[in-house]
Amino acid sequence: MSATRWPDLASLELLLLVAEQGSLGKAAKLQAITQASASRRLDTLERELGVPLLQRSTSGSRLTPQGQVVVDWARAALAASNDLLLGVRALRQQRNASLQVAASMTVAEYLMPAWLSSLRRTMPEVEVGLRVVNSRRVGDLVRAGDIDVGFIESPCVPQGLATKRVAQDRLAVVVAPQHPWARRREPLDVADLAATPLVVREPGSGTRLALERALAERGAIAAPVLELSSNAAVKVAVEAGVAPAVLSALAVAAELREGRLFEVPIGDLDLRRPLRAVWRRKPRLPDPAAGLVRLAMTSRP
């Protein structure tokens, strides 16, 4: 199978139903297709994946050992796709939603879909509208009464708002594989980082504010070599060798696993930061918003 070709999600769901129902016929009925169509669909999935998924006999079909493993992976893939669809739905649901939320870029990209999925299970009647902006803008929207609750990653709580810490994040110094820092054996000195022009997020970004605050007590910060308005754009610039960057560990996890970026250990510098929910002190936080805050506090990044 090509590395860029993804299995059909409906076929993965069918395989999962076979595992849960113990029968191809019952699984086909739940998907409202014939058993023959279900069998053909799983034949195609087997060819695409290149492993046997079912053992077929006159008494029925059961999963192969490989099929059992694929089912576990399929369950995770389907949950992730559900999170994605709920997140996109929230982005569309701007005006008519019963719960209006704003989130900073990192929170929206890497945490909010799972939080919304959990909220959907506990409060299925709640329609969520989501706005994705930087942390400074989240505070502005909360103060203006345009949203019910916001989620920020900046080190400072917007003045006059109620707040609750919901999670913790960590910033990571990242470079391209060819950068000299990628070959360091010793942690990077804080002074060297402070004196290096970096690729940074735009003013008002929580990531940038957290970095500037962490370095402020250690010396002057070099002027940025490039300012960009999204984590994705910063990562592309770093991969291209423009300059190092400091981004959320959540944002660079995939690139670090794949070797497209390298994390540079840093000396005596605490780059942890809290992720917070913020809302107006009056009126009180609506029940759906309070529920979302509770779910965020109990979820693991």
Backbone bond lengths (Angstrom), bond angles and torsions (degrees), N, CA, C in turn:
res aa  C-N    CA-C-N  psi(-1)  N-CA   C-N-CA  omega(-1)  CA-C   N-CA-C  phi
1 M - - - 1.470 - - 1.515 109.62 -
2 S 1.325 117.96 137.03 1.453 121.41 177.86 1.517 110.32 -62.00
3 A 1.331 116.18 143.69 1.469 120.64 -179.11 1.513 111.55 -65.09
4 T 1.333 117.97 -19.91 1.461 120.73 -177.81 1.531 112.13 -100.24
5 R 1.339 118.05 2.26 1.464 120.65 -179.13 1.524 109.63 -103.60
6 W 1.310 115.93 126.02 1.455 120.70 -175.57 1.526 110.49 -99.15
7 P 1.341 118.35 144.96 1.461 120.41 175.57 1.524 110.81 -61.93
8 D 1.312 116.05 150.52 1.460 121.73 177.06 1.529 108.95 -66.34
9 L 1.317 116.64 126.43 1.464 120.03 -176.48 1.517 112.50 -65.08
10 A 1.346 117.26 -35.20 1.469 119.99 178.07 1.525 110.83 -63.75
11 S 1.332 116.65 -35.21 1.463 120.17 177.92 1.522 110.72 -69.75
12 L 1.333 116.73 -39.51 1.460 119.67 176.05 1.527 110.80 -63.61
13 E 1.318 116.47 -39.87 1.464 120.17 177.49 1.527 110.55 -63.79
14 L 1.330 117.19 -39.27 1.463 121.45 177.52 1.529 110.63 -62.24
15 L 1.320 116.57 -44.95 1.468 120.20 178.25 1.525 110.54 -60.01
16 L 1.317 116.56 -42.06 1.467 121.05 178.55 1.529 110.56 -62.42
17 L 1.323 117.28 -39.72 1.470 120.97 178.58 1.526 111.46 -66.27
18 V 1.332 117.12 -37.40 1.468 119.97 175.89 1.528 109.90 -60.01
19 A 1.337 115.79 -43.61 1.466 119.72 178.91 1.523 111.53 -63.28
20 E 1.331 116.68 -40.33 1.471 120.52 -176.76 1.523 112.50 -76.52
21 Q 1.349 116.84 -37.25 1.462 121.43 -175.65 1.527 112.96 -91.06
22 G 1.340 116.14 -19.79 1.454 119.64 -178.30 1.507 114.25 72.02
23 S 1.325 115.88 17.72 1.462 119.57 -176.39 1.519 110.01 -157.53
24 L 1.336 115.93 132.86 1.457 119.95 175.82 1.526 110.83 -67.13
25 G 1.337 116.44 -38.50 1.463 120.40 179.92 1.510 112.48 -62.72
26 K 1.338 117.49 -44.06 1.465 120.82 179.23 1.533 110.57 -66.19
27 A 1.336 116.40 -40.12 1.462 119.92 178.69 1.522 110.43 -63.04
28 A 1.332 117.32 -42.69 1.467 121.41 179.08 1.525 110.63 -61.28
29 K 1.328 116.77 -41.49 1.469 120.84 -179.70 1.525 110.88 -62.15
30 L 1.337 117.10 -40.12 1.467 120.42 179.30 1.526 112.08 -66.20
31 Q 1.337 117.26 -28.82 1.466 120.49 176.56 1.523 112.12 -91.82
32 A 1.326 116.61 3.17 1.475 122.47 178.01 1.525 111.95 59.33
33 I 1.343 115.91 41.63 1.460 121.43 174.45 1.521 108.25 -129.61
34 T 1.321 117.07 164.31 1.452 120.65 178.71 1.520 110.01 -74.36
35 Q 1.339 115.37 160.07 1.455 118.96 178.18 1.526 110.94 -64.21
36 A 1.335 116.20 -35.76 1.466 119.75 178.33 1.524 110.79 -63.35
37 S 1.333 117.05 -41.61 1.473 120.65 177.96 1.517 110.85 -65.02
38 A 1.341 116.16 -39.94 1.457 119.96 178.88 1.523 110.64 -63.88
39 S 1.326 116.67 -41.13 1.458 120.33 179.33 1.522 111.07 -63.41
40 R 1.340 116.57 -42.53 1.467 119.94 178.85 1.535 110.90 -64.36
41 R 1.314 115.53 -39.57 1.459 118.95 -179.20 1.526 110.88 -63.45
42 L 1.328 117.37 -41.09 1.462 120.13 179.24 1.529 111.73 -73.67
43 D 1.342 117.15 -30.72 1.473 119.52 172.61 1.529 109.97 -59.90
44 T 1.320 115.67 -44.55 1.472 119.96 179.47 1.521 110.81 -63.71
45 L 1.328 116.69 -41.50 1.459 120.48 179.33 1.528 110.71 -62.33
46 E 1.335 116.57 -41.23 1.464 120.16 177.96 1.523 111.41 -60.68
47 R 1.346 116.46 -43.45 1.458 119.67 179.73 1.525 111.07 -64.80
48 E 1.332 116.77 -40.81 1.464 119.88 -178.76 1.526 111.73 -66.33
49 L 1.344 116.31 -40.15 1.462 120.00 -177.98 1.524 112.09 -81.93
50 G 1.337 116.03 -26.13 1.459 119.66 178.91 1.517 114.13 78.82
51 V 1.344 117.87 20.02 1.470 121.89 176.37 1.526 108.61 -136.35
52 P 1.347 117.85 148.19 1.469 120.54 176.97 1.521 110.41 -73.25
53 L 1.310 116.02 132.44 1.462 120.66 -177.18 1.528 112.68 -107.08
54 L 1.342 117.31 -33.53 1.461 121.67 -175.82 1.518 110.93 -127.12
55 Q 1.325 115.88 143.35 1.459 121.88 167.21 1.521 107.34 -102.95
56 R 1.326 116.94 116.59 1.453 122.29 -175.70 1.513 110.23 -101.05
57 S 1.329 115.64 138.64 1.468 120.83 177.50 1.527 108.19 -149.35
58 T 1.325 116.25 176.16 1.471 119.99 -179.90 1.519 111.43 -65.51
59 S 1.324 116.37 -21.88 1.466 119.35 -179.27 1.524 112.48 -90.37
60 G 1.331 117.30 -3.42 1.457 119.87 178.32 1.516 112.33 136.06
61 S 1.335 115.90 -165.20 1.463 121.98 -178.67 1.525 109.17 -124.09
62 R 1.315 115.02 139.83 1.470 118.73 174.82 1.522 109.30 -137.85
63 L 1.308 115.12 157.70 1.452 120.25 -175.87 1.526 111.11 -70.56
64 T 1.320 115.36 141.70 1.459 121.05 169.69 1.527 108.77 -76.61
65 P 1.334 119.00 167.20 1.469 119.69 174.06 1.528 112.26 -56.19
66 Q 1.359 115.96 -39.53 1.473 118.67 176.38 1.521 110.81 -64.61
67 G 1.343 115.18 -38.23 1.463 119.71 179.06 1.517 112.29 -62.63
68 Q 1.351 115.96 -37.58 1.468 119.42 177.90 1.523 110.98 -61.25
69 V 1.339 116.23 -42.16 1.467 120.19 179.41 1.521 110.34 -65.65
70 V 1.348 116.54 -44.37 1.462 120.56 -179.28 1.527 110.44 -62.48
71 V 1.337 117.18 -35.67 1.466 120.70 178.52 1.529 110.40 -59.95
72 D 1.332 117.19 -43.67 1.470 119.73 179.06 1.531 110.54 -62.11
73 W 1.319 116.35 -43.06 1.463 119.50 178.06 1.527 110.82 -66.99
74 A 1.333 116.77 -38.46 1.468 120.58 -179.86 1.522 110.64 -63.47
75 R 1.332 116.26 -37.90 1.476 119.54 179.42 1.531 110.27 -60.46
76 A 1.337 116.49 -43.00 1.465 120.16 178.35 1.530 111.17 -66.65
77 A 1.337 116.83 -40.44 1.468 120.33 -179.57 1.521 111.41 -65.05
78 L 1.334 116.87 -40.55 1.461 120.23 -179.92 1.529 111.26 -69.36
79 A 1.337 116.55 -36.39 1.468 119.28 176.39 1.520 110.32 -64.13
80 A 1.351 116.56 -41.24 1.462 120.16 178.83 1.520 111.31 -65.35
81 S 1.341 117.19 -39.37 1.462 119.53 178.93 1.524 111.18 -67.26
82 N 1.339 116.51 -34.27 1.462 119.84 176.30 1.523 110.69 -65.85
83 D 1.342 116.51 -41.26 1.465 120.37 176.55 1.523 110.16 -59.72
84 L 1.328 116.37 -43.70 1.463 120.70 179.96 1.528 110.98 -60.18
85 L 1.327 116.85 -46.47 1.463 120.30 -178.17 1.521 111.52 -64.65
86 L 1.338 116.71 -38.53 1.463 119.35 178.07 1.526 110.96 -66.53
87 G 1.333 116.46 -39.44 1.458 119.58 177.39 1.507 112.39 -63.01
88 V 1.334 116.90 -44.62 1.468 121.02 178.61 1.523 110.50 -63.93
89 R 1.329 115.82 -40.63 1.470 119.40 178.11 1.528 110.95 -60.20
90 A 1.343 116.13 -40.58 1.463 119.57 178.84 1.521 111.35 -65.88
91 L 1.338 117.76 -35.54 1.460 120.24 177.12 1.527 111.09 -64.03
92 R 1.328 116.63 -36.05 1.474 120.43 179.70 1.524 111.74 -74.20
93 Q 1.331 116.14 -30.09 1.455 121.73 -168.86 1.531 110.32 -86.24
94 Q 1.329 117.59 59.51 1.460 120.92 -172.72 1.521 113.59 -74.68
95 R 1.316 117.61 -50.59 1.468 120.04 -166.17 1.520 113.70 -94.32
96 N 1.317 118.16 -36.09 1.454 120.32 -169.68 1.525 113.84 -99.15
97 A 1.325 117.17 6.58 1.461 120.17 -176.12 1.523 111.15 -72.42
98 S 1.338 115.09 151.57 1.462 119.97 177.32 1.533 111.43 -85.23
99 L 1.339 117.80 -12.19 1.456 122.14 175.81 1.522 108.25 -135.01
100 Q 1.334 116.11 118.84 1.459 121.47 179.87 1.528 109.20 -102.95
101 V 1.335 115.51 125.18 1.462 122.64 -174.28 1.526 109.09 -127.52
102 A 1.321 116.80 144.26 1.466 121.67 168.58 1.518 107.85 -125.86
103 A 1.328 116.11 143.85 1.455 120.17 -178.73 1.512 109.88 -141.01
104 S 1.330 115.32 144.78 1.456 120.58 174.17 1.523 108.74 -66.64
105 M 1.325 115.57 164.50 1.465 121.20 -170.50 1.524 112.62 -57.54
106 T 1.321 117.50 -49.85 1.467 119.99 -176.55 1.519 111.26 -64.16
107 V 1.330 117.10 -44.33 1.461 120.65 178.65 1.530 110.28 -61.80
108 A 1.324 116.87 -45.21 1.462 120.68 -178.18 1.524 112.03 -63.53
109 E 1.330 116.97 -41.02 1.465 120.91 -175.73 1.518 113.02 -73.69
110 Y 1.327 117.54 -40.87 1.451 119.65 -166.19 1.530 115.17 -114.32
111 L 1.326 118.96 -12.76 1.460 120.93 -177.90 1.520 113.59 -124.38
112 M 1.323 117.06 -38.79 1.457 120.14 -172.85 1.529 114.50 -58.74
113 P 1.343 120.84 -41.28 1.478 118.54 -179.68 1.526 113.08 -55.92
114 A 1.324 117.75 -44.14 1.466 119.99 179.34 1.528 110.91 -67.41
115 W 1.333 117.27 -37.96 1.472 119.63 177.29 1.527 110.72 -62.76
116 L 1.315 117.15 -43.03 1.464 120.32 179.71 1.520 111.45 -66.05
117 S 1.327 116.65 -35.62 1.459 120.04 177.38 1.529 110.67 -63.41
118 S 1.328 116.23 -42.89 1.467 120.41 177.53 1.523 111.13 -64.97
119 L 1.339 116.83 -40.40 1.463 120.14 178.03 1.524 110.79 -63.21
120 R 1.323 116.28 -38.34 1.465 121.30 179.82 1.517 111.07 -61.28
121 R 1.331 116.60 -37.40 1.465 119.78 -179.81 1.525 111.66 -71.17
122 T 1.325 117.32 -35.12 1.467 120.35 -176.43 1.527 112.85 -90.69
123 M 1.340 118.16 -29.71 1.461 122.82 -179.94 1.521 109.37 -134.10
124 P 1.329 117.98 70.42 1.470 120.53 -173.90 1.518 113.97 -62.69
125 E 1.324 117.34 -18.90 1.475 120.31 -178.08 1.532 112.38 -80.95
126 V 1.326 117.85 -12.28 1.465 121.43 -175.07 1.526 110.64 -83.74
127 E 1.328 116.44 124.60 1.466 122.35 173.61 1.528 108.08 -98.48
128 V 1.317 116.56 129.26 1.463 121.63 -174.19 1.523 110.41 -110.09
129 G 1.331 116.05 133.46 1.458 122.22 170.21 1.521 108.48 -108.57
130 L 1.322 116.98 130.46 1.465 121.29 -174.02 1.519 110.76 -120.73
131 R 1.332 115.50 131.05 1.464 121.75 173.24 1.522 108.48 -114.73
132 V 1.320 116.48 132.49 1.466 122.26 -177.34 1.522 108.41 -109.45
133 V 1.328 116.03 112.21 1.465 122.51 -177.39 1.528 107.56 -143.71
134 N 1.350 117.85 177.42 1.460 117.31 177.30 1.534 110.35 -80.73
135 S 1.326 116.05 171.00 1.468 120.59 -171.88 1.522 112.64 -60.37
136 R 1.334 117.42 -39.69 1.464 120.08 179.67 1.523 110.73 -61.37
137 R 1.325 116.35 -42.79 1.467 120.99 -179.33 1.526 111.34 -68.13
138 V 1.340 117.73 -33.06 1.462 120.19 175.64 1.522 110.11 -57.13
139 G 1.343 116.09 -47.06 1.462 119.68 178.99 1.517 112.33 -60.08
140 D 1.341 117.08 -39.94 1.468 120.96 178.35 1.520 111.17 -61.63
141 L 1.329 117.03 -42.66 1.463 121.36 -178.20 1.518 111.54 -67.56
142 V 1.340 116.77 -37.85 1.468 120.15 177.62 1.522 110.17 -65.04
143 R 1.334 117.18 -47.49 1.470 121.00 -178.81 1.524 111.68 -61.27
144 A 1.330 116.38 -36.36 1.470 120.77 -179.28 1.521 112.52 -75.87
145 G 1.321 118.04 -8.72 1.461 120.80 -178.37 1.509 113.70 77.65
146 D 1.335 117.63 16.06 1.466 120.52 -179.40 1.516 112.66 -79.84
147 I 1.322 118.10 -19.13 1.454 121.39 178.82 1.525 109.12 -135.14
148 D 1.337 115.82 162.16 1.460 120.97 -179.53 1.521 112.17 -84.75
149 V 1.325 116.25 -39.02 1.460 120.46 -177.64 1.526 108.50 -151.69
150 G 1.328 115.40 146.11 1.457 120.30 178.17 1.516 110.67 -126.56
151 F 1.330 115.40 160.48 1.465 121.46 178.61 1.523 108.32 -128.47
152 I 1.329 115.59 126.34 1.460 120.94 -173.89 1.519 110.64 -126.93
153 E 1.345 115.31 161.91 1.462 121.32 179.19 1.523 111.85 -123.65
154 S 1.330 117.16 7.47 1.459 120.26 -178.27 1.527 109.82 -79.66
155 P 1.346 117.81 154.90 1.468 120.21 -177.93 1.524 113.57 -72.69
156 C 1.327 117.66 -18.93 1.464 121.92 -176.87 1.523 110.30 -105.43
157 V 1.323 116.15 136.95 1.465 121.07 176.10 1.520 108.74 -81.99
158 P 1.345 118.67 129.70 1.465 119.81 177.90 1.520 111.15 -55.79
159 Q 1.310 116.13 136.33 1.462 121.87 -173.71 1.521 111.13 -61.36
160 G 1.335 114.64 136.69 1.456 121.24 173.52 1.514 115.22 83.53
161 L 1.332 118.87 5.04 1.459 121.12 -177.83 1.528 110.72 -109.55
162 A 1.335 115.19 150.28 1.459 120.28 170.89 1.527 108.13 -76.55
163 T 1.324 116.43 152.04 1.469 118.96 -176.20 1.516 110.95 -147.31
164 K 1.321 115.48 154.39 1.457 122.51 174.97 1.522 107.92 -144.72
165 R 1.310 116.33 129.98 1.467 120.12 175.41 1.527 109.01 -73.49
166 V 1.340 116.99 126.93 1.470 119.70 -176.30 1.521 112.83 -113.01
167 A 1.330 118.20 -21.62 1.467 120.49 -177.49 1.524 108.46 -163.93
168 Q 1.317 115.31 174.82 1.466 120.76 175.54 1.520 109.40 -128.30
169 D 1.312 115.81 141.22 1.461 122.85 179.01 1.526 107.71 -123.14
170 R 1.323 115.78 170.02 1.460 121.68 178.16 1.520 108.49 -138.18
171 L 1.325 116.88 135.33 1.451 121.09 175.31 1.529 109.72 -86.94
172 A 1.321 115.66 145.70 1.463 121.39 -178.66 1.522 109.49 -127.63
173 V 1.328 116.09 136.72 1.467 121.57 173.21 1.527 107.19 -81.95
174 V 1.333 117.29 122.09 1.463 120.52 -176.14 1.528 110.43 -127.28
175 V 1.334 114.36 147.12 1.467 121.68 178.99 1.522 108.69 -139.08
176 A 1.333 115.71 165.92 1.456 121.43 172.41 1.526 109.63 -70.84
177 P 1.345 118.36 154.26 1.472 120.31 -178.94 1.526 113.64 -56.41
178 Q 1.333 117.64 -29.91 1.472 120.38 -177.56 1.524 113.18 -84.84
179 H 1.323 118.43 -5.26 1.460 120.91 -178.39 1.535 110.28 -70.67
180 P 1.336 119.12 142.83 1.477 121.16 179.90 1.525 113.63 -55.65
181 W 1.343 117.72 -32.62 1.460 119.38 -179.60 1.528 112.23 -65.02
182 A 1.329 117.92 -24.80 1.467 120.66 -179.47 1.521 111.86 -65.36
183 R 1.325 117.41 -18.31 1.472 121.37 -177.92 1.528 112.30 -103.27
184 R 1.325 116.72 7.01 1.467 119.78 -179.44 1.526 110.92 -66.54
185 R 1.310 116.07 141.06 1.463 121.36 174.52 1.530 111.70 -99.15
186 E 1.321 116.54 -21.67 1.456 121.74 179.89 1.533 109.42 -108.72
187 P 1.332 117.98 153.08 1.466 119.73 176.96 1.521 111.58 -58.21
188 L 1.302 115.63 147.05 1.457 122.02 178.59 1.525 109.57 -68.14
189 D 1.314 116.03 137.03 1.459 120.36 177.18 1.524 109.60 -72.80
190 V 1.326 116.14 139.44 1.462 121.00 -178.57 1.528 111.01 -58.77
191 A 1.326 116.84 -39.07 1.465 120.34 -179.14 1.530 111.00 -63.08
192 D 1.338 116.73 -36.79 1.465 119.62 178.10 1.524 111.17 -65.27
193 L 1.334 116.22 -40.72 1.459 119.36 177.91 1.523 110.37 -64.64
194 A 1.331 117.60 -44.77 1.466 121.25 -178.19 1.519 111.85 -63.60
195 A 1.336 116.60 -27.75 1.466 120.44 -177.09 1.527 113.30 -92.54
196 T 1.330 117.07 1.18 1.467 121.13 -175.59 1.520 111.49 -100.69
197 P 1.322 119.71 125.71 1.473 121.00 173.20 1.535 109.84 -63.33
198 L 1.310 116.17 129.72 1.465 121.93 -174.93 1.522 111.25 -116.67
199 V 1.324 115.61 161.28 1.458 121.15 163.71 1.527 106.15 -82.19
200 V 1.322 117.67 125.17 1.467 120.86 -173.97 1.520 110.82 -130.40
201 R 1.337 114.74 162.78 1.453 121.64 171.61 1.522 109.83 -74.70
202 E 1.326 116.16 169.75 1.456 122.26 -176.37 1.528 111.43 -70.79
203 P 1.349 118.76 159.83 1.463 120.90 174.34 1.530 110.30 -56.44
204 G 1.328 116.54 138.98 1.460 121.33 -177.13 1.508 113.16 96.74
205 S 1.340 117.39 -13.90 1.460 121.30 176.56 1.525 110.06 -70.45
206 G 1.322 116.66 136.29 1.457 120.27 177.87 1.514 112.59 -63.14
207 T 1.339 116.77 -35.76 1.464 120.33 178.42 1.523 110.40 -61.73
208 R 1.319 116.21 -45.72 1.462 119.39 -179.73 1.523 111.29 -66.73
209 L 1.327 117.38 -42.69 1.464 120.53 179.74 1.524 111.04 -61.35
210 A 1.345 116.89 -41.79 1.458 120.49 -179.63 1.525 111.11 -64.46
211 L 1.334 116.98 -41.78 1.461 120.38 178.72 1.522 110.82 -64.06
212 E 1.348 116.41 -48.24 1.460 119.67 -177.83 1.525 111.38 -61.54
213 R 1.320 116.51 -37.26 1.461 119.30 179.20 1.530 110.88 -68.81
214 A 1.346 116.78 -40.51 1.461 120.02 -179.22 1.524 111.75 -64.25
215 L 1.348 116.31 -34.94 1.462 120.29 -177.33 1.531 113.54 -89.27
216 A 1.327 116.87 -14.67 1.463 120.27 -171.99 1.520 112.31 -58.47
217 E 1.326 116.85 -36.84 1.466 119.75 -177.43 1.527 112.62 -81.85
218 R 1.336 116.96 -5.73 1.463 120.32 -174.82 1.528 113.21 -106.02
219 G 1.316 117.73 -5.36 1.462 118.93 -179.70 1.510 111.32 137.60
220 A 1.314 115.37 175.76 1.462 120.81 -177.64 1.518 110.47 -65.68
221 I 1.321 115.61 146.71 1.464 121.86 177.53 1.521 107.96 -100.19
222 A 1.310 116.93 131.93 1.462 120.84 179.36 1.520 110.17 -64.47
223 A 1.318 116.02 149.26 1.462 120.38 175.73 1.526 108.92 -62.00
224 P 1.343 118.01 139.69 1.465 119.77 -178.62 1.530 111.57 -63.45
225 V 1.321 114.54 149.43 1.448 118.86 175.67 1.531 110.52 -84.08
226 L 1.358 115.42 -23.68 1.467 120.22 -178.74 1.517 108.90 -160.69
227 E 1.354 116.97 136.02 1.460 122.58 175.24 1.514 108.75 -111.86
228 L 1.345 117.21 131.40 1.458 121.95 -178.59 1.523 109.52 -135.35
229 S 1.328 116.44 155.11 1.467 120.27 -169.35 1.521 114.59 -100.04
230 S 1.330 118.80 12.21 1.461 119.99 177.00 1.517 110.00 -150.76
231 N 1.338 115.63 154.85 1.457 120.50 175.74 1.530 110.62 -60.96
232 A 1.332 116.20 -41.34 1.466 120.05 -177.64 1.520 110.94 -60.33
233 A 1.335 117.25 -42.90 1.466 120.45 -179.17 1.528 111.12 -66.19
234 V 1.323 116.66 -38.82 1.466 119.85 178.21 1.525 109.85 -63.29
235 K 1.326 117.22 -43.85 1.472 120.69 -178.86 1.526 111.17 -62.72
236 V 1.325 117.22 -40.71 1.467 120.42 178.39 1.529 110.23 -61.51
237 A 1.326 116.62 -42.67 1.463 120.40 -179.79 1.526 111.43 -64.74
238 V 1.341 116.56 -40.49 1.463 119.54 179.30 1.527 110.31 -66.21
239 E 1.340 117.01 -45.35 1.472 120.67 178.39 1.523 111.39 -58.17
240 A 1.341 116.02 -34.68 1.469 120.44 -179.86 1.519 112.44 -75.52
241 G 1.332 117.69 -5.94 1.458 121.02 177.17 1.513 114.58 88.71
242 V 1.346 118.43 15.81 1.465 120.60 -178.54 1.528 110.78 -63.21
243 A 1.331 116.73 -50.08 1.466 122.01 -178.82 1.520 107.72 -176.36
244 P 1.345 117.60 166.56 1.463 119.95 172.29 1.528 111.03 -66.60
245 A 1.337 115.34 168.68 1.467 121.57 175.22 1.517 108.38 -147.31
246 V 1.314 115.02 164.12 1.460 121.86 173.71 1.519 106.68 -123.27
247 L 1.340 115.95 114.77 1.458 122.05 -175.23 1.524 109.96 -132.39
248 S 1.321 115.45 166.45 1.460 120.70 175.12 1.523 110.45 -58.95
249 A 1.339 116.19 138.79 1.459 119.95 175.19 1.523 110.96 -60.80
250 L 1.322 117.68 -29.16 1.464 120.89 175.86 1.527 110.55 -63.48
251 A 1.325 115.92 -39.42 1.467 120.65 -174.31 1.517 112.84 -72.68
252 V 1.330 117.62 -26.28 1.475 120.08 -174.79 1.520 112.90 -109.32
253 A 1.321 118.51 6.94 1.470 120.87 -175.00 1.526 112.11 -57.59
254 A 1.335 117.45 -46.11 1.467 119.96 -177.89 1.521 111.29 -65.75
255 E 1.325 117.36 -43.15 1.465 120.98 -179.55 1.529 111.78 -64.48
256 L 1.332 117.15 -35.74 1.458 120.24 177.91 1.530 110.70 -68.43
257 R 1.340 116.86 -41.76 1.467 120.17 178.42 1.525 111.33 -61.16
258 E 1.323 116.27 -39.77 1.462 121.10 -175.17 1.521 113.22 -85.98
259 G 1.340 117.72 -3.33 1.451 120.86 178.37 1.514 114.37 77.68
260 R 1.337 117.85 13.62 1.461 120.41 178.51 1.521 111.75 -81.11
261 L 1.328 116.16 -22.82 1.459 122.42 172.62 1.521 108.49 -132.17
262 F 1.338 116.14 156.34 1.453 121.98 175.41 1.518 108.37 -120.05
263 E 1.348 115.97 137.40 1.466 119.92 173.57 1.522 109.36 -88.28
264 V 1.310 115.78 134.10 1.461 122.10 -179.78 1.525 108.51 -102.78
265 P 1.325 118.56 118.08 1.471 119.32 177.32 1.532 109.43 -60.33
266 I 1.322 115.12 141.17 1.457 120.66 -179.09 1.517 108.45 -114.98
267 G 1.323 116.43 147.24 1.464 121.21 -178.60 1.513 112.71 -65.84
268 D 1.289 116.82 -140.91 1.464 123.07 -171.51 1.525 110.59 -75.23
269 L 1.341 115.06 76.92 1.459 120.60 179.47 1.518 108.37 -145.94
270 D 1.318 116.58 122.04 1.458 121.71 -178.86 1.533 109.12 -86.21
271 L 1.336 116.44 109.12 1.461 120.88 -178.77 1.525 111.99 -105.55
272 R 1.330 116.81 19.42 1.462 119.28 172.59 1.530 109.74 -77.19
273 R 1.313 115.97 151.57 1.467 119.34 177.94 1.520 109.33 -149.64
274 P 1.332 116.99 146.55 1.467 119.67 176.96 1.520 111.04 -80.96
275 L 1.314 116.00 149.65 1.460 122.86 169.03 1.528 106.65 -107.00
276 R 1.328 116.34 130.27 1.462 120.17 -170.50 1.523 112.25 -125.47
277 A 1.336 114.05 149.81 1.460 121.41 165.27 1.515 107.72 -94.08
278 V 1.343 116.96 142.14 1.468 121.39 178.18 1.523 109.08 -133.67
279 W 1.333 115.40 146.20 1.457 120.36 178.88 1.522 108.88 -157.82
280 R 1.344 115.59 166.44 1.467 120.34 178.08 1.527 109.89 -70.58
281 R 1.328 115.30 144.24 1.467 119.43 -179.64 1.525 111.70 -67.46
282 K 1.322 117.10 -33.99 1.472 122.25 177.80 1.521 108.37 -137.80
283 P 1.325 118.70 137.27 1.468 126.99 -4.90 1.522 111.26 -69.20
284 R 1.321 115.31 171.87 1.466 118.52 -175.80 1.523 110.51 -65.39
285 L 1.296 115.23 162.30 1.462 121.97 -178.55 1.527 110.20 -63.03
286 P 1.342 119.22 124.68 1.466 120.81 178.92 1.528 111.36 -59.93
287 D 1.321 116.86 154.34 1.466 121.21 -176.65 1.529 113.36 -56.37
288 P 1.347 120.04 -45.11 1.472 118.39 179.09 1.525 112.30 -62.31
289 A 1.340 117.26 -38.26 1.462 120.31 178.53 1.524 110.76 -67.07
290 A 1.337 116.46 -41.86 1.465 119.97 177.32 1.521 110.28 -62.24
291 G 1.333 116.61 -38.04 1.462 120.12 177.50 1.515 111.93 -63.61
292 L 1.329 117.10 -40.28 1.461 120.77 178.73 1.530 110.61 -65.39
293 V 1.319 117.38 -40.00 1.462 121.21 178.16 1.527 110.18 -62.96
294 R 1.326 117.10 -43.58 1.476 119.99 178.92 1.525 110.76 -62.04
295 L 1.332 117.08 -42.70 1.460 120.16 179.45 1.518 111.42 -63.88
296 A 1.336 116.66 -39.87 1.466 120.04 178.44 1.526 110.37 -62.58
297 M 1.314 117.24 -37.57 1.478 120.82 -178.79 1.516 112.47 -68.84
298 T 1.321 116.71 -28.73 1.472 119.69 -175.68 1.523 112.19 -98.66
299 S 1.342 118.03 -5.31 1.459 121.06 179.46 1.518 109.35 -87.58
300 R 1.340 115.39 150.41 1.460 119.79 175.74 1.512 109.62 -97.74
301 P 1.362 118.29 135.01 1.455 120.25 177.58 1.518 110.96 -61.59
